[in-house]
Amino acid sequence: MNAAAISTLWAFIGIEAAVMLSNRAKSQNDVKKATILGLLIAVAIYIGITLLTMGAISQDELKVSQKPLVDALQAVVGSSGTYLMAALAVISLLGSTIGWIVVASEVPYQAAKSDLFPAYFAKANKNGTPVRSMTITNVMTQIFLFSTISGTILRLINFR
């Protein structure tokens, strides 16, 4: 699949997360406003980053660059741009991981509440957080991530 399509899908995965967690909001009107506002902010950020990158480095450099944002930051702020981009990537990674764990834990929690999944997953704390579902989902996610990093599972799913 095209890398641009993958990036686009990843950029808008937040809409899916907003829909999945919208039943927890006090006002559905707030969910609508937040979803639209979040989408507009994301689009503005993507357009801004694209325009700034295109303005910071030449087209010839941009065509061959494997890391255009890093190259643009290096052109603007010097070699510390590499470290800035790495720090931003780590922040983004942590935010994505936390968000995905919250969203992924909602599926077994809601299924358990509807008697479609073991009742064990329906346990929530006093704040309504699905503790057991979140814990098991997080542990399973970490096991899967580490197993793919180790290459053991990766060899099973790599069909080349």
SULSULRA-V425156 format. One record per residue. N is the residue number from 0. BURIAL is # if it has 16 or more other C-alpha atoms within 10 Angstrom, else .. D_FIRST is the distance of its C-alpha to the first C-alpha in Angstrom with 2 decimals. Layout:
n->N burial->BURIAL d_first->D_FIRST
n->N burial->BURIAL d_first->D_FIRST
This chain:
n->0 burial->. d_first->0.00
n->1 burial->. d_first->3.77
n->2 burial->. d_first->6.37
n->3 burial->. d_first->8.56
n->4 burial->. d_first->7.05
n->5 burial->. d_first->7.12
n->6 burial->. d_first->10.51
n->7 burial->. d_first->11.67
n->8 burial->. d_first->11.29
n->9 burial->. d_first->13.04
n->10 burial->. d_first->15.60
n->11 burial->. d_first->16.66
n->12 burial->. d_first->16.88
n->13 burial-># d_first->20.49
n->14 burial->. d_first->21.32
n->15 burial->. d_first->20.64
n->16 burial-># d_first->22.80
n->17 burial-># d_first->25.46
n->18 burial->. d_first->25.72
n->19 burial->. d_first->25.98
n->20 burial->. d_first->28.71
n->21 burial-># d_first->30.45
n->22 burial->. d_first->33.13
n->23 burial->. d_first->34.51
n->24 burial->. d_first->35.25
n->25 burial->. d_first->38.84
n->26 burial->. d_first->38.01
n->27 burial->. d_first->35.21
n->28 burial->. d_first->35.96
n->29 burial->. d_first->35.02
n->30 burial-># d_first->31.63
n->31 burial->. d_first->31.00
n->32 burial->. d_first->32.19
n->33 burial->. d_first->30.29
n->34 burial-># d_first->26.95
n->35 burial->. d_first->27.44
n->36 burial->. d_first->28.86
n->37 burial-># d_first->26.11
n->38 burial-># d_first->23.47
n->39 burial->. d_first->25.61
n->40 burial->. d_first->26.13
n->41 burial->. d_first->22.44
n->42 burial->. d_first->21.82
n->43 burial->. d_first->24.90
n->44 burial->. d_first->23.84
n->45 burial->. d_first->20.42
n->46 burial->. d_first->22.27
n->47 burial->. d_first->25.04
n->48 burial->. d_first->22.99
n->49 burial->. d_first->21.22
n->50 burial->. d_first->24.64
n->51 burial->. d_first->26.39
n->52 burial-># d_first->23.97
n->53 burial-># d_first->24.34
n->54 burial->. d_first->28.08
n->55 burial-># d_first->28.52
n->56 burial-># d_first->27.15
n->57 burial->. d_first->27.34
n->58 burial->. d_first->24.65
n->59 burial->. d_first->25.03
n->60 burial->. d_first->24.50
n->61 burial-># d_first->21.53
n->62 burial->. d_first->19.78
n->63 burial->. d_first->20.13
n->64 burial->. d_first->19.92
n->65 burial->. d_first->17.63
n->66 burial->. d_first->19.14
n->67 burial-># d_first->20.28
n->68 burial-># d_first->21.75
n->69 burial-># d_first->23.76
n->70 burial-># d_first->24.94
n->71 burial-># d_first->25.99
n->72 burial-># d_first->27.86
n->73 burial-># d_first->29.53
n->74 burial->. d_first->30.67
n->75 burial->. d_first->32.13
n->76 burial->. d_first->33.62
n->77 burial->. d_first->33.75
n->78 burial->. d_first->32.68
n->79 burial->. d_first->32.89
n->80 burial-># d_first->29.68
n->81 burial-># d_first->27.77
n->82 burial->. d_first->29.59
n->83 burial->. d_first->29.15
n->84 burial-># d_first->25.36
n->85 burial->. d_first->25.47
n->86 burial->. d_first->27.76
n->87 burial->. d_first->25.62
n->88 burial->. d_first->22.56
n->89 burial->. d_first->24.84
n->90 burial->. d_first->26.13
n->91 burial->. d_first->22.70
n->92 burial->. d_first->21.78
n->93 burial->. d_first->25.10
n->94 burial->. d_first->24.79
n->95 burial->. d_first->21.39
n->96 burial->. d_first->22.77
n->97 burial->. d_first->25.96
n->98 burial->. d_first->24.37
n->99 burial-># d_first->22.05
n->100 burial-># d_first->25.10
n->101 burial-># d_first->27.15
n->102 burial-># d_first->24.68
n->103 burial-># d_first->24.02
n->104 burial-># d_first->27.78
n->105 burial-># d_first->28.45
n->106 burial-># d_first->27.05
n->107 burial-># d_first->29.59
n->108 burial-># d_first->32.25
n->109 burial-># d_first->32.06
n->110 burial->. d_first->31.84
n->111 burial-># d_first->34.91
n->112 burial->. d_first->36.75
n->113 burial->. d_first->36.26
n->114 burial->. d_first->37.53
n->115 burial->. d_first->34.23
n->116 burial->. d_first->33.77
n->117 burial->. d_first->36.50
n->118 burial->. d_first->38.83
n->119 burial->. d_first->38.46
n->120 burial-># d_first->35.24
n->121 burial-># d_first->37.11
n->122 burial-># d_first->39.29
n->123 burial->. d_first->39.05
n->124 burial->. d_first->41.17
n->125 burial->. d_first->43.59
n->126 burial->. d_first->40.90
n->127 burial->. d_first->38.75
n->128 burial-># d_first->36.13
n->129 burial-># d_first->34.91
n->130 burial-># d_first->36.14
n->131 burial-># d_first->35.62
n->132 burial-># d_first->32.22
n->133 burial-># d_first->31.06
n->134 burial->. d_first->32.66
n->135 burial->. d_first->31.26
n->136 burial-># d_first->27.73
n->137 burial-># d_first->27.93
n->138 burial->. d_first->29.42
n->139 burial->. d_first->26.88
n->140 burial-># d_first->23.99
n->141 burial->. d_first->25.74
n->142 burial->. d_first->26.39
n->143 burial->. d_first->22.78
n->144 burial->. d_first->21.67
n->145 burial->. d_first->24.45
n->146 burial->. d_first->23.88
n->147 burial->. d_first->20.30
n->148 burial->. d_first->21.69
n->149 burial->. d_first->24.44
n->150 burial->. d_first->22.18
n->151 burial->. d_first->24.08
n->152 burial->. d_first->21.55
n->153 burial->. d_first->18.67
n->154 burial->. d_first->20.36
n->155 burial->. d_first->20.51
n->156 burial->. d_first->16.85
n->157 burial->. d_first->15.68
n->158 burial->. d_first->15.98
n->159 burial->. d_first->16.18
